[in-house]
Amino acid sequence: MVIQNILFPEIGKCTEQELYFRQEEEYRGYRIVDEKKQKAGRIYTAKKAAYSYSERHLTLKKGECIVFDTYFNGFSIDKWKKYTILDNLQLCLTLQGKLKVTLVSKQRMHGHVVEKVLSETAVDCAKKQAWDFAYDIQSAKGMLAFKLEAAQDSIFYSGAYCSTIPDSRLRNIRLGVGICTFRREEYVRKNLKILRSSILENEGSPLYGRMEVFIADNGRTLETQGMETQGIHIYPNRNLGGSGGFTRALIEMKKSSRHRGITHALLMDDDVVIEPEALAKTYAVLALAKEDYAGAFIGGAMLRLDRQAVQAEAGAAWNMGFLYSMKAGLELESCEACLLNEVEESAEYNAWWYCCFPLEVVTEENLPLPLFIRGDDVEYGIRNMKQLILMNGICVWHEPFENKYSSFLEYYIIRNQLITNAFHCPEFGAGQLNRIMLSHCLREITYYRYKNVDLYLQGIKDFMKGPRWLMAQDGEKLHGKVMQAGYQAVALNELDMGFYYRDYEKSRKDYGQHSSRKKRFLTLNGLLLPAEDENVAPMAAAIGVHFYRKKRVMHYDEAGGKAFITERSFVMTIKYICRVAAMCFVNRVKWDRAVRKYRMHGKKLRRLGFWKEYLGLRN
């Protein structure tokens, strides 16, 4: 059984070589395994290995040493031994030439990478030939990896970590992939093409005949003819956001499970770049899972699409809404970072860009909440997830959040945070709500984003109305109103303010290091002082100093090339400060009653009967 294939970079997916292999070099006794490493104030750059993207093989020149202790090609032996019944492991390589194959294990101890050589084997083959090398996994710890050192010009064609574990010991796994989409036909077609070629129509895949795709088409724009084939099912759906789309996919999976035998749901965003090996690896973990972990969730990390070796999140903690994204910003080119990434933390959920769980979790009484967007995955994870398995190599690439700023999310973020806290965080009360509301709204006021304050306060008011109000809403119509209430980014030529990139670049690098923080605080970020000029600020990363004593500020989205403008108003500032202060009193009066309503009647929002009516389903 193939446990994990050795992967190579691929054009159109990921070309960051250090995620797959590195050329190991020596310099004055110091080993350089990163692309860049600073020593004594100088930068040393390692050579790139000679990899052919067209032929998909790696050429090693005489004397070169390539190491595979990487994000995709290291083997997480600690986790495989903890969560699965894996009891033997071989490295299967296809090689040509004269090489030394070294099996190693690596551990991170007290901030250092400790390497242990497990075996060395000399290989000499004039023609392309398959070789097997056994690991002793009983005492192995950390990450298993291997090195190839060429005694003459040689070629590495392919490889995999394999096991002779018999099929009779494997669990019978069938995966249902649930995708929610809204007018993103290009992304859906691309990902379906990848899934067809790598799994659905590939008899060599371990998931061949064991996976089906369920797409909830919230935009009702996908052409089913030509896209809907055996193993791919498309369901036109009401636009009820991610929660409506993913819930529809789960409902259809559950209906199909009786005759299709689906055992696990894998929820995945439509706009991600997929690594098919992540699905194969997920299947291997599920098939080999120990009884104690048969109900575990398997999470996929989010890697940035713009900087593909940088991790945005690998599991997360809710923390009453003060989110903690685990291993955020970790640069995965080094072995040390990959080993750090293996350290397990107390995760409460995994986002639905890639999240797999047993379908038996989904019952007629245990569906997601109708939160539309932002927080459905959080609440469902907190409610159902007892154990989260994360592993290097199980991931997707996704557009970073700072490239996806939307003003209307102010409404959903606070409303859904309060709903989740009402169910799961009894220690969260009106006092905590008032503190976060004052902090957030005062910030938006000093950014002149008065519409955002309206949206935020409306989100709190709608929460206070209780679950029966939410149950009675038409999600599509409500979303339309919410979107119209926020700021709309438009093309730069539609704005009555000149755009100068130098101003934007200056703001992007300005963190207040050249101005008095105390003065900004005492003057409400300059609102009590005369305004001077205009400025350009990054839309999703604006901070107070960008607005200090400015008349108007353009909020610029570099990724989309669009912007909107906010303008300082002393009258509006006073008006909104008074509104926020008044809301503090309302929160004190209404909070406890609203929480009781959700705990008494909120479970109705999880039921199949409600969802069928909400989605307009007849059966």
VEXDREN-2710 file (C-alpha; in Angstrom, 1 decimal):
% VEXDREN-2710
k/r/px/py/pz
1/MET/0.0/0.0/0.0
2/VAL/1.3/3.4/-0.9
3/ILE/1.2/5.6/2.2
4/GLN/2.6/8.8/0.8
5/ASN/4.0/9.6/-2.7
6/ILE/7.2/11.6/-3.2
7/LEU/6.1/14.8/-4.9
8/PHE/7.8/17.2/-7.3
9/PRO/7.1/20.8/-8.1
10/GLU/4.5/21.3/-10.8
11/ILE/3.7/24.3/-13.0
12/GLY/0.2/25.6/-12.4
13/LYS/0.2/24.2/-8.8
14/CYS/3.4/25.0/-6.9
15/THR/7.0/25.7/-8.0
16/GLU/8.5/26.3/-4.6
17/GLN/11.3/23.7/-4.8
18/GLU/12.1/23.9/-1.1
19/LEU/8.7/22.5/-0.2
20/TYR/9.8/19.3/-2.1
21/PHE/13.6/18.9/-1.9
22/ARG/16.7/20.9/-1.3
23/GLN/20.3/20.8/-2.4
24/GLU/22.5/20.2/0.6
25/GLU/25.8/22.1/0.6
26/GLU/28.6/22.6/3.0
27/TYR/30.3/26.0/3.7
28/ARG/33.2/26.2/6.2
29/GLY/31.7/23.5/8.3
30/TYR/28.2/25.0/8.3
31/ARG/25.5/23.2/6.5
32/ILE/23.3/25.3/4.3
33/VAL/19.9/23.7/3.6
34/ASP/17.8/26.8/3.0
35/GLU/17.6/28.8/-0.1
36/LYS/19.0/31.7/1.8
37/LYS/20.9/31.6/5.2
38/GLN/22.5/34.6/6.9
39/LYS/25.9/34.1/8.5
40/ALA/28.2/36.8/9.9
41/GLY/26.2/39.5/8.1
42/ARG/26.4/37.9/4.6
43/ILE/23.9/36.1/2.5
44/TYR/24.8/32.7/1.0
45/THR/22.6/31.3/-1.7
46/ALA/22.3/27.6/-2.3
47/LYS/22.1/26.3/-5.9
48/LYS/18.8/25.1/-7.3
49/ALA/18.7/21.4/-8.1
50/ALA/18.4/20.4/-11.7
51/TYR/14.7/19.5/-11.9
52/SER/12.9/19.1/-15.2
53/TYR/9.3/20.3/-15.1
54/SER/8.5/18.7/-18.4
55/GLU/10.0/15.3/-17.8
56/ARG/9.2/15.3/-14.1
57/HIS/12.5/14.0/-12.8
58/LEU/15.4/15.2/-10.8
59/THR/19.0/15.1/-12.3
60/LEU/21.9/14.9/-9.8
61/LYS/25.3/16.0/-10.9
62/LYS/28.3/14.2/-9.5
63/GLY/28.9/15.2/-5.9
64/GLU/25.5/16.7/-5.4
65/CYS/23.4/15.8/-2.4
66/ILE/19.6/16.3/-2.4
67/VAL/17.7/16.1/0.9
68/PHE/13.9/15.3/1.1
69/ASP/13.3/16.5/4.7
70/THR/10.6/18.8/3.4
71/TYR/6.9/19.8/3.8
72/PHE/5.6/17.4/1.2
73/ASN/8.3/14.7/1.2
74/GLY/9.2/14.2/4.9
75/PHE/7.2/11.5/6.7
76/SER/5.5/12.4/9.9
77/ILE/6.3/9.2/11.7
78/ASP/5.2/10.3/15.2
79/LYS/1.6/11.0/13.9
80/TRP/1.4/7.9/11.8
81/LYS/2.3/5.8/14.8
82/LYS/0.0/7.7/17.2
83/TYR/-3.1/7.7/15.0
84/THR/-2.8/4.7/12.8
85/ILE/-2.0/1.0/12.9
86/LEU/1.0/1.4/10.5
87/ASP/3.6/-1.1/11.7
88/ASN/6.1/-1.2/8.8
89/LEU/7.4/1.2/6.2
90/GLN/9.6/1.0/3.1
91/LEU/11.0/3.8/0.9
92/CYS/10.5/2.8/-2.8
93/LEU/12.6/4.8/-5.2
94/THR/13.1/4.6/-9.0
95/LEU/16.7/5.6/-9.8
96/GLN/19.3/5.5/-12.4
97/GLY/23.1/6.0/-11.9
98/LYS/25.4/5.6/-9.0
99/LEU/24.1/7.1/-5.7
100/LYS/24.2/6.7/-2.0
101/VAL/20.8/6.5/-0.4
102/THR/20.8/7.6/3.2
103/LEU/17.7/7.1/5.4
104/VAL/17.5/9.6/8.3
105/SER/15.2/10.7/11.1
106/LYS/15.0/14.3/12.3
107/GLN/13.7/15.8/15.5
108/ARG/13.3/19.3/16.8
109/MET/14.8/19.5/20.3
110/HIS/15.2/22.8/22.2
111/GLY/15.2/24.8/19.1
112/HIS/17.7/22.7/17.2
113/VAL/17.3/20.0/14.5
114/VAL/18.8/16.7/15.6
115/GLU/19.5/14.4/12.7
116/LYS/20.1/10.6/13.1
117/VAL/21.3/8.5/10.3
118/LEU/19.4/5.2/10.1
119/SER/21.1/3.5/7.2
120/GLU/23.2/4.0/4.1
121/THR/22.9/2.0/0.9
122/ALA/25.0/2.3/-2.3
123/VAL/23.0/2.0/-5.5
124/ASP/24.6/1.3/-8.9
125/CYS/22.3/0.9/-11.9
126/ALA/23.0/1.8/-15.5
127/LYS/19.3/1.7/-16.4
128/LYS/16.1/2.9/-14.7
129/GLN/15.4/0.6/-11.8
130/ALA/13.2/0.3/-8.7
131/TRP/14.7/0.0/-5.2
132/ASP/13.3/-0.6/-1.8
133/PHE/14.8/0.5/1.5
134/ALA/13.2/-0.5/4.9
135/TYR/12.8/1.8/7.8
136/ASP/12.8/0.5/11.4
137/ILE/9.8/2.5/12.7
138/GLN/9.5/1.0/16.1
139/SER/12.0/3.4/17.7
140/ALA/11.7/6.1/15.0
141/LYS/10.7/9.6/16.1
142/GLY/10.0/13.0/14.5
143/MET/10.3/13.1/10.8
144/LEU/11.6/10.3/8.5
145/ALA/13.4/11.5/5.4
146/PHE/16.1/10.5/2.9
147/LYS/19.1/11.9/1.0
148/LEU/20.4/11.1/-2.4
149/GLU/24.1/11.7/-3.0
150/ALA/25.4/11.2/-6.5
151/ALA/28.8/9.5/-7.1
152/GLN/28.3/10.2/-10.8
153/ASP/25.6/11.9/-12.9
154/SER/22.3/10.2/-11.9
155/ILE/18.5/10.6/-12.1
156/PHE/15.7/10.3/-9.5
157/TYR/12.5/9.5/-11.3
158/SER/9.9/8.8/-8.6
159/GLY/9.3/7.4/-5.2
160/ALA/6.9/6.6/-2.4
161/TYR/6.7/5.6/1.3
162/CYS/4.9/2.2/1.2
163/SER/3.7/-0.5/3.6
164/THR/3.0/-4.2/3.3
165/ILE/0.0/-3.9/5.7
166/PRO/-2.7/-6.3/4.3
167/ASP/-5.9/-4.9/2.8
168/SER/-7.9/-7.0/5.4
169/ARG/-6.7/-4.5/8.1
170/LEU/-7.9/-1.4/6.2
171/ARG/-11.1/0.4/7.0
172/ASN/-13.6/0.6/4.2
173/ILE/-13.5/4.3/3.4
174/ARG/-15.5/6.3/0.8
175/LEU/-15.0/10.0/0.6
176/GLY/-17.7/12.6/-0.3
177/VAL/-16.1/15.9/-1.3
178/GLY/-18.5/18.8/-0.6
179/ILE/-17.8/22.1/-2.5
180/CYS/-19.9/25.3/-2.2
181/THR/-19.6/27.7/-5.1
182/PHE/-21.0/31.0/-6.1
183/ARG/-20.3/32.1/-9.7
184/ARG/-16.7/30.8/-9.8
185/GLU/-17.0/28.6/-12.8
186/GLU/-13.3/28.9/-13.8
187/TYR/-12.2/27.7/-10.3
188/VAL/-14.7/24.8/-10.3
189/ARG/-13.7/23.6/-13.8
190/LYS/-10.0/23.7/-13.0
191/ASN/-10.5/21.7/-9.7
192/LEU/-12.8/19.2/-11.3
193/LYS/-10.3/18.6/-14.0
194/ILE/-7.6/18.0/-11.4
195/LEU/-9.9/15.6/-9.4
196/ARG/-10.9/13.7/-12.6
197/SER/-7.3/13.2/-13.9
198/SER/-5.7/12.4/-10.6
199/ILE/-8.5/10.4/-8.8
200/LEU/-11.9/9.9/-10.4
201/GLU/-10.5/8.6/-13.7
202/ASN/-7.1/7.3/-12.5
203/GLU/-7.2/3.6/-11.7
204/GLY/-3.8/3.9/-10.0
205/SER/-5.2/6.2/-7.3
206/PRO/-6.0/4.6/-4.0
207/LEU/-9.2/6.8/-4.0
208/TYR/-10.3/5.5/-7.4
209/GLY/-13.9/4.3/-7.0
210/ARG/-13.9/5.6/-3.4
211/MET/-14.7/9.3/-3.9
212/GLU/-17.6/11.3/-5.2
213/VAL/-18.0/15.1/-5.5
214/PHE/-21.1/17.0/-4.4
215/ILE/-21.2/20.6/-5.6
216/ALA/-23.8/23.1/-4.2
217/ASP/-24.2/25.8/-6.9
218/ASN/-25.3/28.8/-5.0
219/GLY/-25.1/31.0/-8.1
220/ARG/-27.1/28.5/-10.2
221/THR/-24.8/29.2/-13.1
222/LEU/-22.9/26.0/-13.6
223/GLU/-23.7/24.0/-16.7
224/THR/-24.3/20.5/-15.5
225/GLN/-24.0/19.1/-19.0
226/GLY/-20.4/18.1/-19.5
227/MET/-19.5/18.9/-15.9
228/GLU/-21.8/16.4/-14.1
229/THR/-20.4/13.0/-14.8
230/GLN/-20.1/9.7/-12.9
231/GLY/-18.8/10.7/-9.5
232/ILE/-19.6/14.4/-9.8
233/HIS/-23.0/15.7/-8.7
234/ILE/-24.2/19.3/-9.1
235/TYR/-27.1/20.8/-7.1
236/PRO/-28.5/24.2/-8.0
237/ASN/-29.0/25.9/-4.6
238/ARG/-30.4/29.0/-3.1
239/ASN/-27.7/31.6/-2.3
240/LEU/-27.6/31.1/1.4
241/GLY/-23.8/31.6/1.7
242/GLY/-21.2/29.0/2.7
243/SER/-23.3/27.5/5.4
244/GLY/-26.2/27.0/3.0
245/GLY/-24.0/25.5/0.4
246/PHE/-22.0/23.2/2.6
247/THR/-25.1/22.1/4.4
248/ARG/-26.8/21.2/1.1
249/ALA/-23.8/19.1/0.2
250/LEU/-23.9/17.3/3.5
251/ILE/-27.7/16.6/3.1
252/GLU/-27.1/15.2/-0.4
253/MET/-24.2/13.1/0.8
254/LYS/-26.3/11.7/3.6
255/LYS/-29.1/10.8/1.2
256/SER/-26.6/9.1/-1.1
257/SER/-24.7/7.3/1.7
258/ARG/-27.2/4.5/1.8
259/HIS/-26.5/3.2/-1.7
260/ARG/-23.1/4.8/-2.3
261/GLY/-21.6/3.9/1.1
262/ILE/-20.0/7.3/1.8
263/THR/-18.3/7.2/5.2
264/HIS/-16.6/10.6/5.4
265/ALA/-17.3/14.2/4.3
266/LEU/-14.5/16.4/3.1
267/LEU/-15.6/20.1/2.8
268/MET/-13.5/22.2/0.6
269/ASP/-13.7/25.8/-0.8
270/ASP/-14.2/26.3/-4.5
271/ASP/-11.3/28.8/-5.0
272/VAL/-8.5/26.8/-3.6
273/VAL/-5.6/25.2/-5.5
274/ILE/-5.7/21.4/-4.7
275/GLU/-2.9/19.1/-4.2
276/PRO/-4.4/15.7/-5.0
277/GLU/-1.9/13.9/-2.8
278/ALA/-3.5/15.6/0.2
279/LEU/-6.7/13.7/-0.5
280/ALA/-4.8/10.4/-1.0
281/LYS/-2.9/11.0/2.2
282/THR/-6.2/11.8/4.0
283/TYR/-7.6/8.5/2.7
284/ALA/-4.5/6.6/4.0
285/VAL/-4.9/8.1/7.5
286/LEU/-8.6/7.2/7.5
287/ALA/-8.1/3.7/6.2
288/LEU/-5.4/2.9/8.8
289/ALA/-6.9/4.8/11.7
290/LYS/-6.8/3.2/15.1
291/GLU/-10.2/2.6/16.8
292/ASP/-9.6/5.4/19.3
293/TYR/-9.2/7.9/16.4
294/ALA/-11.9/6.6/14.0
295/GLY/-14.0/9.7/14.8
296/ALA/-11.2/12.2/14.4
297/PHE/-11.4/15.2/12.1
298/ILE/-8.6/15.6/9.5
299/GLY/-7.7/19.2/8.8
300/GLY/-5.9/20.7/5.8
301/ALA/-3.6/23.7/6.4
302/MET/-4.1/26.9/4.3
303/LEU/-0.9/28.0/2.5
304/ARG/-0.9/31.4/0.8
305/LEU/-1.5/31.4/-2.9
306/ASP/0.7/34.5/-3.5
307/ARG/3.7/33.2/-1.4
308/GLN/3.2/29.5/-1.6
309/ALA/5.7/28.4/1.0
310/VAL/4.0/30.5/3.7
311/GLN/1.4/29.0/5.9
312/ALA/-1.6/31.1/6.9
313/GLU/-3.2/28.6/9.3
314/ALA/-3.1/25.0/10.5
315/GLY/-6.0/24.5/12.8
316/ALA/-7.3/27.2/15.1
317/ALA/-8.7/28.0/18.5
318/TRP/-12.0/30.0/18.9
319/ASN/-11.1/31.7/22.2
320/MET/-14.6/33.3/22.4
321/GLY/-14.0/35.0/19.1
322/PHE/-10.5/36.2/19.6
323/LEU/-9.2/33.8/17.1
324/TYR/-5.8/32.1/17.3
325/SER/-4.6/30.8/13.9
326/MET/-2.1/28.1/14.7
327/LYS/1.3/28.2/13.0
328/ALA/0.3/31.4/11.1
329/GLY/3.1/32.9/9.0
330/LEU/5.3/29.9/9.3
331/GLU/7.8/29.7/6.4
332/LEU/7.9/26.1/5.4
333/GLU/11.1/26.0/3.3
334/SER/13.3/24.8/6.2
335/CYS/13.2/21.4/7.9
336/GLU/13.1/23.2/11.3
337/ALA/9.8/24.9/10.3
338/CYS/8.3/21.6/9.1
339/LEU/9.2/20.0/12.4
340/LEU/7.7/22.9/14.3
341/ASN/4.6/22.5/12.2
342/GLU/4.2/19.0/13.5
343/VAL/3.9/20.2/17.1
344/GLU/0.3/19.6/18.2
345/GLU/-1.8/22.3/19.9
346/SER/-5.2/22.5/21.4
347/ALA/-7.3/23.2/18.2
348/GLU/-11.0/23.8/18.5
349/TYR/-11.9/23.6/14.8
350/ASN/-10.4/23.5/11.3
351/ALA/-11.7/25.9/8.6
352/TRP/-13.7/24.4/5.8
353/TRP/-11.2/25.3/3.0
354/TYR/-10.3/21.6/3.8
355/CYS/-11.9/19.7/6.6
356/CYS/-12.7/16.0/6.7
357/PHE/-14.9/14.2/9.3
358/PRO/-17.0/11.1/9.6
359/LEU/-20.4/11.4/7.9
360/GLU/-22.0/9.8/11.0
361/VAL/-21.5/13.2/12.7
362/VAL/-24.2/14.6/10.3
363/THR/-27.6/13.7/11.6
364/GLU/-31.1/15.1/11.2
365/GLU/-30.6/16.9/14.5
366/ASN/-26.9/17.9/14.0
367/LEU/-26.5/20.1/10.9
368/PRO/-24.6/23.4/10.7
369/LEU/-26.2/26.7/11.8
370/PRO/-27.6/29.0/9.1
371/LEU/-24.9/31.7/9.6
372/PHE/-24.6/32.5/5.9
373/ILE/-20.9/33.2/6.0
374/ARG/-18.1/33.4/8.6
375/GLY/-18.4/31.1/11.5
376/ASP/-20.3/28.1/10.3
377/ASP/-17.2/26.0/10.3
378/VAL/-16.1/27.4/13.7
379/GLU/-19.4/26.5/15.4
380/TYR/-19.8/23.1/13.9
381/GLY/-16.2/22.3/14.8
382/ILE/-16.6/23.4/18.4
383/ARG/-19.8/21.4/18.6
384/ASN/-18.5/18.1/17.1
385/MET/-14.7/17.9/16.9
386/LYS/-13.1/15.9/19.7
387/GLN/-9.7/15.4/17.9
388/LEU/-8.1/17.1/15.0
389/ILE/-5.3/15.4/13.0
390/LEU/-3.0/17.8/11.1
391/MET/-0.1/16.6/9.0
392/ASN/2.5/18.2/6.8
393/GLY/1.5/17.8/3.2
394/ILE/-2.3/17.9/3.8
395/CYS/-3.1/21.4/2.6
396/VAL/-4.6/23.7/0.0
397/TRP/-3.4/27.0/-1.4
398/HIS/-5.8/29.9/-0.9
399/GLU/-6.0/33.6/-1.6
400/PRO/-4.8/35.4/1.6
401/PHE/-7.4/37.1/3.6
402/GLU/-5.9/40.6/3.3
403/ASN/-6.7/40.3/-0.4
404/LYS/-10.4/39.7/0.3
405/TYR/-11.6/42.6/2.3
406/SER/-15.4/43.1/2.3
407/SER/-17.1/45.8/4.3
408/PHE/-20.3/43.9/4.7
409/LEU/-18.5/41.2/6.7
410/GLU/-18.6/43.5/9.7
411/TYR/-22.3/42.4/10.2
412/TYR/-21.7/38.7/10.0
413/ILE/-18.5/38.5/12.0
414/ILE/-20.0/40.1/15.2
415/ARG/-23.5/38.5/14.8
416/ASN/-22.1/35.0/14.3
417/GLN/-19.5/35.4/17.0
418/LEU/-22.2/36.2/19.5
419/ILE/-24.4/33.2/18.3
420/THR/-21.4/30.9/18.7
421/ASN/-20.6/32.3/22.1
422/ALA/-24.2/32.0/23.2
423/PHE/-24.1/28.2/22.5
424/HIS/-20.5/27.4/23.6
425/CYS/-19.1/30.1/25.9
426/PRO/-21.1/30.7/29.0
427/GLU/-18.3/32.9/30.5
428/PHE/-18.8/35.4/27.7
429/GLY/-21.2/38.2/28.9
430/ALA/-22.4/41.7/28.3
431/GLY/-19.3/43.2/29.8
432/GLN/-17.0/41.4/27.3
433/LEU/-19.3/42.3/24.5
434/ASN/-19.2/46.0/25.4
435/ARG/-15.4/46.0/25.7
436/ILE/-14.9/44.5/22.2
437/MET/-17.7/46.7/20.7
438/LEU/-16.2/49.9/22.1
439/SER/-12.7/48.9/20.9
440/HIS/-13.9/47.9/17.4
441/CYS/-16.3/50.7/16.8
442/LEU/-14.0/53.5/18.0
443/ARG/-11.4/52.1/15.7
444/GLU/-13.8/52.2/12.7
445/ILE/-14.9/55.8/13.7
446/THR/-11.2/57.0/13.7
447/TYR/-10.9/55.3/10.2
448/TYR/-14.1/57.3/9.2
449/ARG/-15.7/54.0/8.3
450/TYR/-19.1/55.0/9.7
451/LYS/-21.0/52.5/7.5
452/ASN/-19.0/49.7/9.2
453/VAL/-20.2/50.9/12.6
454/ASP/-23.8/50.7/11.4
455/LEU/-23.2/47.1/10.2
456/TYR/-21.5/46.1/13.4
457/LEU/-24.2/47.5/15.6
458/GLN/-26.9/46.0/13.4
459/GLY/-25.3/42.6/13.8
460/ILE/-25.5/42.9/17.6
461/LYS/-29.2/44.1/17.4
462/ASP/-30.1/41.1/15.2
463/PHE/-28.4/38.7/17.5
464/MET/-30.5/40.1/20.4
465/LYS/-33.7/39.2/18.4
466/GLY/-33.0/35.6/19.0
467/PRO/-33.1/32.4/17.0
468/ARG/-36.8/32.7/16.0
469/TRP/-36.0/35.9/14.2
470/LEU/-33.1/34.2/12.4
471/MET/-35.2/31.2/11.5
472/ALA/-37.8/33.5/9.9
473/GLN/-35.4/35.4/7.6
474/ASP/-35.0/35.0/3.9
475/GLY/-31.2/34.6/3.9
476/GLU/-30.8/35.9/0.3
477/LYS/-32.8/39.0/0.9
478/LEU/-31.1/39.8/4.1
479/HIS/-27.7/39.3/2.5
480/GLY/-28.6/41.7/-0.2
481/LYS/-29.5/44.4/2.3
482/VAL/-26.3/43.8/4.3
483/MET/-24.1/44.1/1.1
484/GLN/-25.8/47.3/0.1
485/ALA/-25.1/48.8/3.6
486/GLY/-21.4/48.5/3.3
487/TYR/-18.7/50.3/1.3
488/GLN/-18.4/49.3/-2.3
489/ALA/-14.9/49.3/-3.8
490/VAL/-14.8/50.6/-7.4
491/ALA/-12.3/51.2/-10.1
492/LEU/-9.9/54.1/-9.4
493/ASN/-11.1/56.2/-12.3
494/GLU/-14.5/56.3/-10.8
495/LEU/-13.3/58.1/-7.7
496/ASP/-13.0/61.8/-7.2
497/MET/-9.5/61.6/-5.6
498/GLY/-6.2/61.1/-7.3
499/PHE/-4.3/57.9/-6.6
500/TYR/-0.5/57.9/-6.2
501/TYR/1.2/54.7/-5.6
502/ARG/4.0/56.3/-3.6
503/ASP/1.5/57.4/-1.0
504/TYR/0.1/53.9/-0.7
505/GLU/3.6/52.4/-0.4
506/LYS/4.5/54.9/2.3
507/SER/1.4/54.0/4.3
508/ARG/2.0/50.3/3.8
509/LYS/5.4/50.7/5.6
510/ASP/4.2/53.2/8.2
511/TYR/3.4/51.6/11.5
512/GLY/3.5/54.8/13.5
513/GLN/7.2/54.7/14.2
514/HIS/7.7/58.3/13.2
515/SER/4.8/59.9/15.2
516/SER/3.7/60.2/18.8
517/ARG/1.4/57.4/19.9
518/LYS/0.5/59.3/23.0
519/LYS/-0.5/62.4/21.0
520/ARG/-2.7/60.2/18.7
521/PHE/-4.4/58.6/21.7
522/LEU/-5.1/61.9/23.5
523/THR/-6.6/63.6/20.3
524/LEU/-8.7/60.6/19.2
525/ASN/-6.2/59.9/16.4
526/GLY/-6.2/63.6/15.4
527/LEU/-10.0/64.0/15.3
528/LEU/-9.7/66.9/17.9
529/LEU/-7.0/68.6/15.7
530/PRO/-7.4/70.4/12.4
531/ALA/-7.2/68.1/9.3
532/GLU/-4.3/68.6/7.0
533/ASP/-4.4/66.5/3.7
534/GLU/-5.4/63.2/2.1
535/ASN/-3.9/59.8/2.2
536/VAL/-4.0/56.3/0.7
537/ALA/-4.2/53.3/3.0
538/PRO/-4.1/49.5/2.4
539/MET/-7.8/48.4/2.5
540/ALA/-7.4/45.3/4.6
541/ALA/-4.4/46.4/6.7
542/ALA/-5.3/50.0/7.6
543/ILE/-4.1/51.3/11.0
544/GLY/-4.7/54.5/12.9
545/VAL/-1.6/56.3/11.8
546/HIS/-2.9/56.3/8.2
547/PHE/-5.8/58.4/9.2
548/TYR/-4.1/60.8/11.6
549/ARG/-5.3/64.4/10.8
550/LYS/-6.4/63.4/7.3
551/LYS/-9.4/64.9/5.6
552/ARG/-10.1/61.9/3.4
553/VAL/-8.5/58.5/3.0
554/MET/-8.6/56.2/0.0
555/HIS/-8.8/52.5/1.0
556/TYR/-6.9/50.7/-1.7
557/ASP/-7.0/47.0/-2.6
558/GLU/-3.8/46.3/-4.4
559/ALA/-4.9/42.8/-5.4
560/GLY/-8.1/43.9/-7.1
561/GLY/-7.0/47.4/-8.1
562/LYS/-10.1/49.0/-6.6
563/ALA/-10.8/51.4/-3.7
564/PHE/-13.3/53.3/-1.7
565/ILE/-13.0/56.6/0.1
566/THR/-13.9/57.6/3.6
567/GLU/-14.1/61.2/4.8
568/ARG/-13.6/62.7/8.2
569/SER/-16.7/64.3/9.9
570/PHE/-16.7/65.7/13.4
571/VAL/-20.5/65.6/13.5
572/MET/-20.6/62.0/12.4
573/THR/-17.9/61.1/14.9
574/ILE/-20.0/62.5/17.8
575/LYS/-23.2/60.9/16.5
576/TYR/-21.6/57.5/16.3
577/ILE/-19.8/57.7/19.7
578/CYS/-23.2/58.4/21.2
579/ARG/-24.8/55.5/19.4
580/VAL/-22.1/53.1/20.6
581/ALA/-22.4/54.4/24.1
582/ALA/-26.2/53.9/24.0
583/MET/-25.7/50.3/22.7
584/CYS/-23.6/49.5/25.8
585/PHE/-26.8/50.0/27.9
586/VAL/-28.9/48.0/25.5
587/ASN/-26.4/45.1/25.7
588/ARG/-26.5/45.1/29.5
589/VAL/-30.3/44.8/29.4
590/LYS/-30.8/42.3/26.6
591/TRP/-27.8/40.0/26.7
592/ASP/-28.9/37.4/29.2
593/ARG/-32.4/37.1/27.7
594/ALA/-31.0/36.6/24.1
595/VAL/-28.6/33.9/25.3
596/ARG/-31.4/32.0/27.0
597/LYS/-33.4/32.1/23.8
598/TYR/-30.6/30.6/21.8
599/ARG/-30.0/27.8/24.3
600/MET/-33.7/27.0/24.5
601/HIS/-34.7/27.3/20.9
602/GLY/-31.5/27.6/18.9
603/LYS/-31.2/23.8/18.3
604/LYS/-34.1/24.1/15.9
605/LEU/-31.7/25.9/13.5
606/ARG/-29.7/22.7/13.3
607/ARG/-32.5/20.4/12.3
608/LEU/-33.1/18.8/8.9
609/GLY/-36.7/20.0/8.9
610/PHE/-35.7/23.6/9.2
611/TRP/-33.0/23.3/6.6
612/LYS/-35.3/21.7/4.0
613/GLU/-37.7/24.6/4.3
614/TYR/-34.9/27.1/4.4
615/LEU/-33.3/25.7/1.2
616/GLY/-36.6/25.1/-0.5
617/LEU/-36.2/21.3/-0.7
618/ARG/-39.2/19.1/-1.4
619/ASN/-37.7/15.9/-0.2
END
